[in-house]
Amino acid sequence: MKNLLADRPKPRSGLKTLAGLLPFLAPYRRRVMVAAIALIIAAGATLAMPYGFRQLIDLGFSSAGAAQTSSVNLTFLSLFGIACVLAVATAARFYTVSWLGERVTSDIRNKVYAHVLRQSPEFYEVTQTGEVLSRLTTDTTLIQTVIGTSISMALRNLLLLLGGLLMMFFTSVTLSAIIIVMLLSVIIPIVLIGRRVRKLSRASQDRIADASGLAGERLNAINVVQAFAHESREAMQFATAVDRAFATAIERVRARALLTVTAILLVFGAIVFVLWLGAHAVIAGRMSAGELGQFILYAAIVAGAIGALSETLGDAQRAAGASERLLELLSERSPIVSPAQPMPLPRGTSTGARLQIEGVHFRYPSRPDQPALADFSLAVQPGETIAIVGPSGAGKTTLFQLLLRFYDPRSGHIRLNGIELRELDLHALRETIGIVPQETVVFSANAMENIRYGRPDATDEDVIAAARQAAAHEFIENLPEAYLTFLGERGVRLSGGQRQRIAIARALLKNPPLLLLDEATSALDAESERLVQHALEAAMIGRTTLVIAHRLATVQRATRIVVMDQGRIVETGSHAELVAAGGLYAQLAALQFHHTVNTGHSPE
């Protein structure tokens, strides 16, 4: 499957990619300042320790008698005070940055989820849901690690590195100059290996997303998988995807291990060499023992800081890859948006909405060479019930998708109550329309909440009334906990007909002026269809209704029948007129009549 996100140009990486997260930190400037102050205090306390030990060696042990004891006591008391400051500042830093990590991660997840909810169907035509979920969960977890831990540790070690180098120069310019030259030669291989770690981190996250997408798709179709006895086959496919992710991850781990060993060996090798020079300087009398001890401690701090920075660099590179993927997702812009200054939608008449469709041409973005609608025009008056029939692929469901403005036509106009759909607020438009889709959707909730989805502020009595209208009340009452019964993921605890009646009840509860029924009775048995048909006939009163249907019982009650073929209207009229005309509708009706005679089923 083509992946729209994977095909996008990759943004610039590294620190510039991580800088894209700054807007999420901006609302919490005060906490960032608190963390920065605590960080500086903790780093300062750490850098003060070696100086205290120098004082202890050069002054405390060189004094005699009571003066020596007093000096040693004062030095150790000072060191303990520094340790107390270090402990409090470190705890404050840890709490603050951990809070920031959790908060920013939650904000990113909320923004990404809200953003993808507003994407048009075009986005989901070419992007797997599992890919989006991987970015929403795994990638945000990596960012949480970086913001809540790695960035803080990186800044701390950067301060220790700079402060340690400064104090090393203060102690011995000669030795420090030598060690700086050596460290500069160390940085180049570290940077080169770090770039490779970042690329592999991105690839690793992509492979994990591939595995998640595959698993999500198959689990959503578990009945089909089991019906075809493909459990072992699907498990092997998932194992292959997981192995690819594992191989990429191991390559990343290997590169990061190389980065770590290179950094530690080169850095500590340089420091050991410089300390060897320092030891000879003490022997020659050019340095005191305390100065060498201070230099050794600062050198250890610098070495430790560089080693820690190489570790956090790996985390930062992984987070850069994760941030890149999330920022790609947030940069997606739906082509279907509300206008900056939407027109108010007229209420219409008491008998429903008025539709005007003029010269509409439309092709799906994923099938640009295949017209879905061609020069389509239709006028629907308030209160009319229009039956739309035609062979599969004629464009019937496409018409509904354009009315809901899931897509915009390439040319032509669609007006609701005299206003062009593009000029209306999306929320206001879709609030005006109720739909029962061909593929029934039932959420992982109880029956009450599934029906109430049509109008969230509806009372329990309103929900039950809608269920009665849709002939759903009886079977719901027979469920173990009636309306409070959990229906399972995608309503797996219900039959197809029961799910469809839940969807019809949801649409009836919304009580919209324009009702779209996409084969709303296709999954019902004859008795349920009869009950729901009566309910739908009652629901059609006072509203405009468009019905995609093949059952003659539904079609014959329509005000008009519109026959579509290859995206065009080929016939319009009543049932009797169209049968008499002997066209496409007559052929479809004859096939259904033949099916009825041979099977004894109700007309379809």
C-alpha positions, 0 to 999 in steps of 0.5 A: 500500500502506498503510504502518503506519509512515507512519500513526503519530503523529509524535513531537516534533521538533528537539532533543527528537527527537535527544535520543532518541539519548542512550541509545545514547551512554550506554554510552560516557560516558568517550569523550563526556567525553574528546571534551568536554574536547578540545572545550573545550581546542580552543575555549579555544585558539582564543579565546586567539589574538585576545588574543595579537594584541592584546598583539602590537599594543599592547605588542610594537610600542610597545616599543623596541630589545631589549625590543621584540624580546624582547616580539615573540619571546615573543608569537609563541612563545606563539601557537605554543604555543597553536597546538600545543595547538589542533592536539592537542585538535582531533585528539583531538576529531576521532578521539573523535567520529568513533569515537562516530559509527561506534559509535553508528551500528552499535549503532542498526543492530543494535538496529533490525534485531534489533527488526524481526526480532521483529515479528509478520507483522501488521507486515509485512502493511502495511509494505514491506521496502524502507521498513524497509531505507531506515531501516536504511541511509540514516537511520542514515548521516545520524545517523552524520554528525551524531554523528560530525561535526555535533554536535561542530562545533555544540558547538565553534562554540557555545563559540566563539560564547559565548566570543567574545561574552564576550571582545567584552564584555570588550573593548568593552561598547558595541560588544558591546551593539549587536552583540548587539541586531542578532544577536537580530534575525537569529536569528528568520528563521534559526529560522523557515527552519530549521523548514521545512528540518526538515520538508522533510528528513523528507519527503525521507527518506520519498520515498527510502524510497518509491523503495527500497521499490518497487525492492526489491519489483520486484527480488524479483520480477524473473522476473515482471517480465521474463516480462511484459516490463515492464522499461521500465514498471518503470524508468519507475515507479522513475524517477518515484519517484526524481524525486519524491525529487529534487524534494523534496530540491531543495526542501530544498536550496533552503530550506537555501541560503536559510538559509545566505545569510540567516545570513551576510548578516545576521550579517556585515552586523551585524558590519561595521556595528559594526566601522565604529563601532569604527574611529571609536572608535579615531580618536577615541581611545576604543579602542586599535588592539590592542583594535580588532584583538582585537574584530575577531578575536572578531567574526570568530570569532562570525560564523564560529561563527554561519555554521557553526551555520547549516550544522550546523543543516541537518545536525541538522534532517536527522538529526532527521527520520532519528532520528524515523523510526528511533525510530518503528520502534523504538517499534513493539511486536509484539502477539506476545510471550513472557509475563513468566514463561513456563510450561515446555513439557512434553516430551510423549510419545515419539510426538510432541506433543499439540494441543488447539484449542478454539473458535478465532475469528480475523480477520487485522488487515488484513482485520478484516471477513473471518473466517479461522477460525470456531469451529474445534476440533480435538484431535490426539493424539501420533503422529497424522498429520492431513491438512487439505484444503479449497478455497483460502481455507478457513483451512488455512495460517491454522491453521499460523500460529496454531500457530506463534503468528505471530498470536493468536486473537481467542477460543478456546484452543490448547494444546500438551502441555496448555499454552496457547500464550500461556503459553509462551516464543516461542522454546521454542514454535517450537523444538518445531515444524518447518515446510515452508512452501508458499512455499519459502525458500532463503537466499543461501548454499550448500546445506550452510548452507541445510539447517543452518539447521534446526539450527545446531549440526548436523554435516556428517554430520547435514546430509547424512543429512537431505538423503538423507531428503528425496531431495535428496542426489543433485541436491546432489552433482551441483551444481558444488561439491556441498554448498558450491555457492552457491544464489543469492538466493532459490535462483534456481539451483535448480528449484522441486522442488529448493528444496522438497527443501532446505526438507524437509531443513531441517525433518527436520534440526530433528527436532521433535515437531510437524511442519507440512507446507504442501503440501510436495510441491506443486512435485515431479515424480512421481518426486521426490514418490515419493522424498520421500513415503517420506522424509516417511512415515519422518519422521512416525514418532515425531512428530505431523504436520499436512499441508496437501495436495491430493494423494490419495497424501498424504491417503490415508496420514493417520490422519484427514482434516480438511476445511475450508471458510470457516474451519470444519471441515465433515467429518472421517474417513478417505478411504473414509468421506469419499468415501462421504459424498458431501460436499465432500471427495468433490467435491474427490476427484472433481475430482482423479480426473478430472484424473488420468484426463485428464492421466495425472499422478499423483493430486493 
